[in-house]
Amino acid sequence: MNQVQSSLQQLDAVVVGAGFAGLYQLHTLREQGLSVRAFEAGSGVGGTWYWNRYPGARVDSQSYIYQYWFSDDLLKEWNWSERFPAREETERYLNFVADKFDLREDIQFNTRVTAATYDESTQRWTVTTDKGESFSAQFLVMGTGGLSTPMVPPFPGHDTFKGLTLHTAHWPKEGVDLKGKRVGVIGTGATGVQVIQTIADQVKHLTVFQRTANYTIPMLNPKYDDAMRASLRAQYPALKERVQNTFAGFDYDFGDKNFHDLTPEERQRTMQTLWDDGSLNFWIGGFKEVFFDEAINEEISKFVRQRIRERIKDPKVADKLVPTDHGFGTRRVPLETLYYEAFNRDNVLLVDTKATPIERMTEKGIQTSAGEHELDILIFATGFDAGTGTLTRIDIRGRDGLLLKDAWADGIRTTMGLQVHGYPNMFMTMAPFSPAAAFCNVPTCLQQQVDWITDCIQFVRSQGLKSIEATAEAEAKWVAHHDELANLTLIPKTKSWYMGTNVKGKPPRLLAYVGGANVYRQACDDVKARGYEGFTTA
Ligand code: N01
């Protein structure tokens, strides 16, 4: 060990982030007897569920699969109150987990990791924080989330606006009183939908700035009583198994029937049944052709357009809210509750920013090509620099000092989203080219990735080795496989954060692996079973 390294606090592993992945990773590595410290920029645990405090934030996965499986006690003790819990409940759950497993003692809060540098001579990482501290660790695990770097469009005149501006992912902890205010919301993705439907009847006036209309599915969200919880609890062992063997890590999966095998009436009936489930079942539990076949996608899209249109009073407003420029499911489909009814209200105005683009922010509000909209509060529900945004904003330097941001400048490359060649002993969760990056019930995929990383670290240590690194060949093979599958789908034809097109200058590339969470898990298991094939150790 060189002098600089030996003067630093020595750890076996550093975990960055205390969300779903970070908490579990901290727990599993500690269970193996490693000295671990987690760093978290927030003042509490929860990640996404800590930061995104906007009104109406709620999970789109059913609570009974949006949880950890590793502890029977935890599964027995935690009681979900409804099918799709609000943000506060999920945050409480993660706090419960942190307390139950005494995780806080090894989490340094209010601390952002700013840099991580690999030292080839010691085969260790030096991790630096914004508190000016540095640590030396053999292993580095990034639990930094895929949607954790918020994006605010650089409208001219931003600083001139005299009202309050907020991004949904940086919502103040103490809340914001919207009552009696003229509020604007920019963005109608999963976040915008939840904000709009929640605040429409609270504010004096709401102006929604929509660039792209989204397909949505109405959420069915029954409350759970003890009997329901007991019934679900009895299914937990089967559900734990089930979610690992489906395309998107949910309990439902694509049906066996092909769209073309059904009569038009049968198709309608099947779609209606899936629709009535009030979940993402309609999207990723229905017909797999929705992702591959343009004609079938159009039939399914038509069904959804009709469901949307029939709820909107003013046909002109409906024309704007019904998506026509992309196929259903080629971007994230939000669940909604009385979203369209919000636009039937007299105090809600929909502004189509494709027809009348936003030109600038003014002292009083937003200036579009058609005029000025006066606002007291402007909410940016404008999304994130997904997948790569957070990783490339940390000064991560691998072998030969190569900055990760530069390594990805000519194109993202990862080995199964778990490692990058040139960055030994650094592991990632929810990173590009894994299903966790977008096409997965996130806890399913994060637990699978954390388990794989834990086993891999265990392997390195048990063999008396110091490092493990994906080979360039294995990486190139995975990237080619990822791209090949991505290009078989309709997704690259649609602009969205899935493709990185929401970030100026980001080359369009499907961020998430579309081969299926089940197929991906098997591929990861195979790598392990073959003694970490495609990785070199030293
Ligand atoms: O972000 P988004 P999000 N002018 O990127 C618009 C997860 N999530 O925060 O579509 C005008 O989807 C942009 O317009 P367009 C979930 O995975 C989960 O909503 O690019 N508009 C779009 O409407 C989700 O997919 C849950 O044309 C501008 C919006 O801003 C992911 O987070 C809840 C603009 C951004 O939508 C991200 O969702 C919430 C501009 N200059 C989120 N720039 C649940 O599980 C951007 N927009 C429930």
Boltz pocket constraint, residues with backbone or C-beta under 6 A from the ligand:
constraints:
  - pocket:
      binder: B
      contacts: [[A, 57], [A, 58], [A, 59], [A, 60], [A, 61], [A, 147], [A, 153], [A, 186], [A, 187], [A, 188], [A, 189], [A, 190], [A, 191], [A, 192], [A, 194], [A, 209], [A, 210], [A, 211], [A, 212], [A, 332], [A, 353], [A, 358], [A, 381], [A, 382], [A, 383], [A, 384], [A, 495], [A, 496], [A, 497], [A, 502]]
      max_distance: 6.0
